[in-house]
């Protein structure tokens, strides 16, 4: 596994937009919105994890890095993904300051590429939403997604990809990104925990 991670790290650019777009079935409008959210939510992830570690809360630090890993994987941030995996493994098992510093530098490289992507590719107008299905159809889609997540079925990832535009519009980009990033890490329980409150109020 360590050799595989080293190989991935050596061959990975900070941001693989093609991989990120593939996870969203080519929906560039949603992809750009998720890039913006990543910049907003994860720029200080290493600092947050370090503070948690200094406070003796290794479990929270691992969760912080685990969430970062899923979000980086979703957008195609392979370098950050691999280093976050190393940091997550290291936390609680021994010295982790070195890998966290390396991860923080990788985040800075990723954020620079995100900034370039956002400058070169302005957000598409908000007046171009996807064609939303009727409420019964949408409710059925959400129930199906919830059931697949509850069953731990990998088909949930296919549903999230194939219906990216509709689900992002229905749930909000923030919720969609959280659910999708967790599902891509096979954290179906975490994805379902994010989705369930919205189902109860639908």
C-alpha positions in Angstrom: 0.0 0.0 0.0 2.8 2.4 0.9 4.5 1.7 -2.5 1.2 2.3 -4.3 0.7 5.6 -2.5 4.2 6.7 -3.3 3.6 5.8 -7.0 0.4 7.7 -7.0 1.9 10.7 -5.3 4.9 10.8 -7.8 2.6 10.7 -10.8 -0.2 13.1 -9.6 -0.7 16.7 -10.4 -2.2 18.7 -7.6 -5.6 18.9 -9.5 -6.8 16.4 -12.1 -9.9 18.2 -13.4 -10.7 15.4 -15.8 -11.0 13.0 -12.9 -13.1 15.4 -10.9 -15.4 16.1 -13.8 -15.8 12.4 -14.5 -17.2 11.9 -10.9 -19.8 14.6 -11.7 -20.7 13.2 -15.2 -19.1 16.2 -16.9 -21.2 18.9 -15.1 -18.8 21.7 -15.1 -21.1 24.2 -13.4 -21.4 21.9 -10.3 -17.7 21.1 -10.4 -16.8 24.8 -10.2 -19.1 25.3 -7.3 -17.6 22.3 -5.5 -14.1 23.7 -6.2 -15.2 27.0 -4.5 -16.5 25.1 -1.5 -13.3 23.1 -1.2 -11.3 26.3 -1.1 -13.6 27.8 1.6 -13.9 24.7 3.8 -10.5 23.0 3.7 -7.8 25.7 3.4 -7.2 25.4 7.2 -7.8 21.7 7.6 -4.3 20.9 8.7 -4.3 23.8 11.2 -7.6 22.6 12.5 -6.3 19.0 12.9 -3.1 20.2 14.6 -5.1 22.2 17.2 -7.2 19.1 17.8 -4.1 17.0 18.3 -2.6 19.5 20.6 -5.8 19.4 22.7 -5.5 15.6 22.9 -8.4 14.9 20.6 -6.9 12.5 18.1 -10.3 11.2 17.0 -11.5 14.6 15.9 -8.2 15.2 14.1 -8.6 11.9 12.2 -12.1 12.9 11.2 -10.9 16.3 10.0 -8.3 14.7 7.8 -10.6 11.9 6.7 -13.2 14.5 5.5 -10.4 16.4 3.7 -9.4 13.2 2.0 -12.9 12.5 0.7 -13.3 16.0 -0.6 -9.9 16.1 -2.3 -10.7 12.7 -4.0 -14.0 14.0 -5.2 -12.5 17.0 -7.0 -9.4 15.2 -8.4 -6.9 16.4 -5.8 -4.9 13.2 -5.9 -1.8 14.5 -4.2 -3.7 15.8 -1.2 -5.8 12.6 -1.2 -2.7 10.4 -0.9 -1.0 12.6 1.8 -4.3 12.8 3.7 -4.4 9.0 3.8 -0.9 9.0 5.2 -1.7 11.6 7.8 -4.9 9.8 8.8 -3.0 6.5 9.2 -0.3 8.3 11.2 -2.5 10.2 13.7 -2.8 8.3 16.9 0.0 5.8 15.9 3.1 7.9 16.2 4.6 11.2 15.2 2.4 12.9 12.5 3.8 16.5 12.4 6.0 15.8 9.4 3.3 14.3 7.2 0.9 17.0 8.3 3.4 19.7 7.2 3.8 17.9 3.9 0.0 17.8 3.5 -0.4 21.5 4.3 2.1 22.3 1.5 0.1 20.1 -0.9 -3.1 21.9 0.1 -1.5 25.2 -0.8 -0.5 23.8 -4.2 -4.0 22.5 -4.8 -5.6 25.8 -3.8 -3.3 27.7 -6.2 -4.5 25.4 -9.0 -8.2 25.8 -7.9 -7.8 29.6 -8.1 -6.4 29.3 -11.6 -9.2 27.0 -12.6 -11.8 29.4 -11.3 -10.2 32.4 -12.9 -9.9 30.7 -16.3 -13.4 29.2 -16.1 -15.9 31.7 -14.7 -19.0 30.2 -13.0 -21.8 29.5 -15.5 -24.8 31.7 -15.0 -27.2 30.6 -12.2 -30.0 31.0 -14.7 -29.1 27.6 -16.2 -30.4 25.1 -13.6 -31.0 21.5 -14.5 -34.4 20.3 -15.5 -35.9 19.2 -12.2 -38.1 16.1 -12.1 -41.6 16.2 -10.6 -41.6 16.0 -6.8 -42.7 12.4 -6.6 -39.9 11.4 -9.0 -37.3 13.4 -7.0 -38.6 11.9 -3.7 -38.3 8.4 -5.2 -34.7 9.2 -6.3 -33.8 10.4 -2.8 -35.4 7.4 -1.1 -33.5 5.1 -3.5 -30.2 6.8 -2.7 -30.9 6.6 1.0 -31.8 2.9 0.8 -28.6 2.2 -1.2 -26.5 4.0 1.4 -28.3 2.2 4.2 -27.5 -1.1 2.5 -23.9 -0.2 2.0 -24.4 -0.7 -1.8 -21.8 0.8 -4.1 -24.6 1.6 -6.6 -25.2 4.7 -4.5 -22.0 6.1 -6.0 -23.4 5.5 -9.5 -26.7 7.3 -8.5 -24.7 10.3 -7.2 -22.7 10.5 -10.4 -25.5 9.9 -12.9 -27.9 12.4 -11.2 -25.2 14.9 -10.0 -27.0 18.0 -11.4 -30.4 17.2 -10.1 -29.2 16.1 -6.7 -27.0 19.1 -6.3 -29.9 21.4 -7.2 -32.3 19.5 -4.9 -30.0 19.1 -1.9 -27.8 22.2 -2.3 -24.2 21.9 -3.5 -22.8 21.8 0.0 -24.9 18.8 1.1 -24.4 17.1 -2.3 -20.6 17.4 -2.0 -20.6 16.1 1.6 -22.7 13.1 0.7 -20.8 12.3 -2.5 -17.4 12.7 -1.0 -18.3 10.4 1.9 -19.8 7.8 -0.5 -16.7 7.8 -2.7 -14.8 6.9 0.4 -17.3 4.1 1.1 -18.3 5.9 4.2 -22.0 5.1 3.5 -23.0 5.6 7.1 -21.6 9.2 7.1 -23.2 9.9 3.8 -26.6 8.7 5.0 -26.3 10.7 8.2 -25.9 13.9 6.1 -28.8 12.9 3.8 -31.4 11.7 6.4 -32.4 15.1 8.0 -33.3 16.4 4.5 -35.5 13.4 3.8 -37.4 13.9 7.1 -38.2 17.5 6.1 -38.9 16.9 2.5 
